[in-house]
Amino acid sequence: MTVVEFLAQAEDLVSPGLSACQGCAAELALRTAMKVIGPKSVVGIPPGCVAGFGAPGWGLKTGMKVPVCMPLLGNSASLMSGIKQAYAAKDPEVRVVAFAGDGATVDAGFQCLSAAAERRENIIYICYDNEGYMNTGFQKSGTTPHGAHMSTTPSGSCSQGNAAFKKDLPLMLAMQDAAYVATLSVSHIPDFVDKLKKACEVTDGLSYLHILSPCPTGWGTTPELSIEYARKAVETLYFPLYEYSRGTFTISKPTLRAAAKAKPVSEFLAGQRRFRHLCEADALALQEHVDRKWGILSRLAG
């Protein structure tokens, strides 16, 4: 069965008509992920865009077709770990999933997530990374890229956007030896589905999946280009696809193909309102950072 056939036949566990922004990649990521994870699951969605567009349920016309709860912004991994422990005695086959934004993951929730990985909690933790606190006014998060204009890192006479570089949480959790770590993109669905299936098979620890989720509203792009920007992020090695399991890094096939003729990061930056103020030196600094991170990943993968 092909990936297309699988997704066409799998039940959509997210109700239709949710009020996400047009072009929201997080909604596509959630729907696709739940088709793979399946109905025998419990999901936790902390405050953020996905909670905001109604996935935890508002009234009787939104929500999901599986049990879903809303943790606090910073304790998703802890709450879902407890839920998994409760189910372990009754039905260990129930998959317990956190679906959280970057703010709830790399910032507020990092301590709980790191601890859950250390304890080898058997949960699936999915981060949809739109590179900012997008549902509360586009504030900078730990994954906001260098130079990005955000409401808390504005560009102007006294500032040129975010001075920091993006926090690499997948690599950090791999160095912590989490059971399974992978980066995913909505632009490469076969790879996306394959990695979700692998995460579902893990029984001895935490699976962490990091999805780049273009945000037309926060990035300042048009909705129909969300998948294209996700693809450009992979093709420029800004967001390489790889996985880590049992001490081994494996670079995914889409990234291996991209690395052979990698496009400049400027192609990913072009057209995004959050980067329109960047000068050539700023773009070069981001390119050098991407090259350095790619070099590290290449060496880790042998």
C-alpha positions in Angstrom: 0.0 0.0 0.0 1.3 3.4 -1.0 1.4 6.3 1.4 -1.3 8.0 -0.6 -3.5 4.9 -0.4 -2.8 4.6 3.4 -3.8 8.2 4.1 -6.9 8.0 1.9 -8.2 5.0 3.8 -7.1 6.0 7.3 -9.8 7.6 9.5 -9.5 11.4 10.0 -9.5 11.8 13.7 -9.7 15.6 13.7 -13.1 17.1 13.1 -13.6 19.3 10.0 -14.1 23.0 10.0 -11.5 24.0 12.5 -10.7 27.7 12.6 -7.0 27.7 11.9 -5.5 30.4 9.7 -5.5 29.7 6.0 -2.4 27.8 5.0 -1.7 26.6 8.6 0.7 23.7 8.3 0.1 22.7 11.9 -3.4 21.5 11.1 -2.1 19.4 8.2 0.5 18.0 10.5 -2.0 17.1 13.2 -4.5 15.5 10.8 -1.7 13.4 9.1 -0.1 12.4 12.4 -3.3 11.2 13.9 -4.1 9.1 10.8 -0.9 7.2 11.5 -1.2 7.1 15.3 -4.7 5.9 15.1 -7.9 5.9 17.3 -6.5 4.0 20.2 -4.8 7.1 21.6 -5.0 10.0 24.1 -3.7 13.4 23.1 -2.6 16.4 25.1 -2.5 19.8 23.4 -1.2 22.7 25.5 -2.1 26.4 24.9 -1.0 27.5 21.5 -2.2 27.7 17.9 -3.7 24.1 17.8 -5.5 24.7 21.1 -6.6 28.0 19.8 -8.2 26.6 16.6 -10.2 24.2 18.6 -8.5 20.8 18.5 -9.1 20.2 22.2 -12.8 20.9 21.6 -15.0 23.9 21.9 -18.6 23.0 22.0 -19.8 20.0 20.0 -18.6 21.0 16.5 -14.9 21.0 16.9 -12.2 18.9 18.6 -11.0 15.4 17.9 -12.5 11.9 17.8 -10.1 10.6 20.6 -9.8 11.7 24.2 -8.0 15.0 24.3 -6.9 17.3 27.2 -5.2 20.6 27.5 -2.1 20.6 29.7 -0.5 23.8 31.0 1.9 25.6 28.8 4.9 24.0 30.5 3.9 20.5 31.7 2.7 18.6 28.6 5.4 15.9 28.9 4.7 15.4 32.6 1.0 15.2 32.3 1.1 12.8 29.4 3.7 10.7 31.2 1.3 10.3 34.1 -1.6 9.4 31.7 0.6 6.8 30.1 1.5 5.3 33.5 -2.2 5.1 34.3 -3.0 3.3 31.0 0.0 1.0 31.3 -1.7 -1.1 33.9 -4.9 -1.3 32.0 -4.1 -1.2 28.3 -0.4 -0.6 27.4 -1.3 -0.5 23.7 -2.9 3.0 24.1 -0.7 5.6 22.6 -0.2 8.7 24.6 0.7 11.8 22.5 1.6 15.4 23.2 1.1 17.8 20.3 2.7 21.1 21.3 4.0 24.3 19.8 7.6 25.4 20.0 7.0 27.8 22.9 5.4 25.0 24.9 8.3 22.7 24.0 11.7 24.4 23.7 10.9 27.2 26.2 8.2 26.6 28.9 8.1 22.8 28.6 11.8 22.0 28.1 12.4 20.9 31.7 9.5 18.5 31.8 10.3 17.1 28.3 14.0 16.5 29.2 13.0 14.8 32.4 10.5 12.5 30.5 13.2 11.6 28.1 15.5 10.8 31.0 12.9 8.6 32.7 12.3 6.8 29.4 8.6 7.6 29.5 6.9 5.7 26.6 5.1 8.7 25.1 5.1 10.3 21.7 6.0 14.0 21.9 5.3 16.0 18.7 6.5 19.7 18.4 4.9 21.7 15.6 7.5 24.5 15.2 6.2 27.7 13.6 9.2 29.5 15.1 7.4 31.8 17.5 4.5 32.4 19.8 2.2 32.9 16.9 -1.3 32.9 18.5 -0.5 35.7 21.0 1.1 38.3 18.8 4.2 36.8 17.1 6.6 37.0 20.0 10.1 35.4 19.8 10.5 31.8 21.0 13.6 29.7 21.4 13.3 28.4 17.8 12.9 31.9 16.2 15.7 32.2 13.6 18.5 34.7 13.6 17.4 38.1 12.2 13.7 37.4 12.3 11.5 40.4 12.9 9.1 39.5 15.7 7.0 41.7 18.0 9.6 41.2 20.8 12.6 41.4 18.5 11.6 44.2 16.1 13.8 45.5 13.3 14.5 49.2 13.2 17.0 51.8 14.0 18.0 50.1 17.3 17.6 46.4 16.4 17.9 44.2 13.4 15.6 41.4 14.5 16.4 38.4 16.7 20.0 38.4 17.7 20.0 34.8 18.8 20.1 31.6 16.7 17.5 28.9 16.7 17.7 26.4 19.5 18.3 22.9 18.2 16.1 20.8 20.4 16.1 17.6 18.3 19.9 17.4 18.5 19.8 18.2 22.2 17.4 15.3 22.9 19.5 13.0 20.7 22.5 13.9 22.8 20.4 12.9 25.8 19.8 9.6 24.1 16.0 9.7 23.8 14.7 6.5 22.4 13.8 8.0 19.0 14.2 11.5 17.6 13.3 12.7 14.1 12.7 15.9 12.2 9.7 16.0 9.8 8.3 18.3 7.2 4.8 18.6 5.8 6.4 19.0 2.4 7.7 15.4 2.5 4.7 13.3 3.5 6.1 9.8 2.8 9.1 10.6 5.1 6.6 12.1 7.6 4.5 9.0 7.7 7.4 6.6 7.9 8.8 8.4 10.9 5.4 8.5 12.7 5.1 4.7 12.2 8.6 4.2 13.7 7.7 6.4 16.7 4.6 4.3 17.2 6.7 1.1 17.4 8.9 2.4 20.2 8.2 0.7 23.5 11.2 1.6 25.7 11.3 5.3 25.9 10.3 8.7 24.6 9.8 9.5 20.9 10.4 13.1 19.9 9.2 14.4 16.5 10.0 17.9 15.5 7.9 19.3 12.6 8.7 22.6 10.8 5.3 24.3 10.5 5.2 27.3 8.2 2.9 30.0 9.6 1.6 32.4 6.9 0.4 34.9 9.5 3.6 35.1 11.5 6.0 34.6 8.7 4.3 37.0 6.4 3.7 34.7 3.5 0.7 33.8 1.4 -1.3 30.8 2.5 -0.9 28.8 -0.7 2.9 28.8 -0.3 3.1 27.1 3.1 4.2 23.7 1.6 6.6 25.4 -0.8 8.4 27.2 2.1 8.5 23.9 4.0 10.2 22.4 1.0 12.6 25.2 0.6 13.7 24.8 4.2 14.7 21.2 3.4 16.3 22.0 0.1 18.5 24.8 1.6 19.4 22.6 4.5 17.9 25.2 6.8 15.8 22.3 8.2 17.5 19.0 7.4 15.5 15.8 7.8 17.1 13.1 9.9 16.5 10.6 12.6 18.3 9.3 15.7 17.8 5.9 17.3 20.0 3.8 19.6 23.2 5.8 19.1 22.9 6.2 15.3 22.1 9.3 13.3 20.6 8.7 9.8 20.1 11.5 7.3 16.8 11.1 5.5 16.7 10.6 1.7 15.1 14.0 0.9 17.9 15.8 2.7 20.6 13.5 1.1 19.3 14.5 -2.3 19.1 18.2 -1.3 22.7 18.1 0.0 24.1 17.1 -3.3 23.0 20.4 -4.8 21.9 22.5 -1.8 20.2 25.8 -2.6 21.3 29.0 -0.8 19.4 29.9 2.4 18.4 33.2 0.7 15.9 31.2 -1.3 14.1 30.3 1.9 14.3 33.8 3.3 13.0 35.5 0.1 9.3 36.6 0.3 9.0 36.3 4.1 7.9 39.6 5.7 9.8 38.7 8.9 13.1 38.7 6.9 12.5 41.6 4.5 14.8 44.0 6.5 17.8 41.7 6.3 20.9 43.0 4.6 23.5 40.8 2.8 25.6 40.5 5.9 22.6 39.2 8.0 21.7 36.7 5.4 25.4 35.6 5.2 25.4 35.1 9.0 22.4 32.8 8.8 23.9 30.9 5.8 27.1 30.3 7.8 25.1 29.1 10.8 23.2 26.6 8.6 26.5 25.4 7.0 28.0 24.9 10.5 25.0 23.0 11.8 24.9 20.8 8.6 28.6 20.0 9.1 27.9 18.8 12.7 25.0 16.7 11.5 27.0 15.2 8.6 29.8 14.2 11.0 27.4 12.7 13.5 25.8 10.6 10.7 29.2 9.5 9.4 
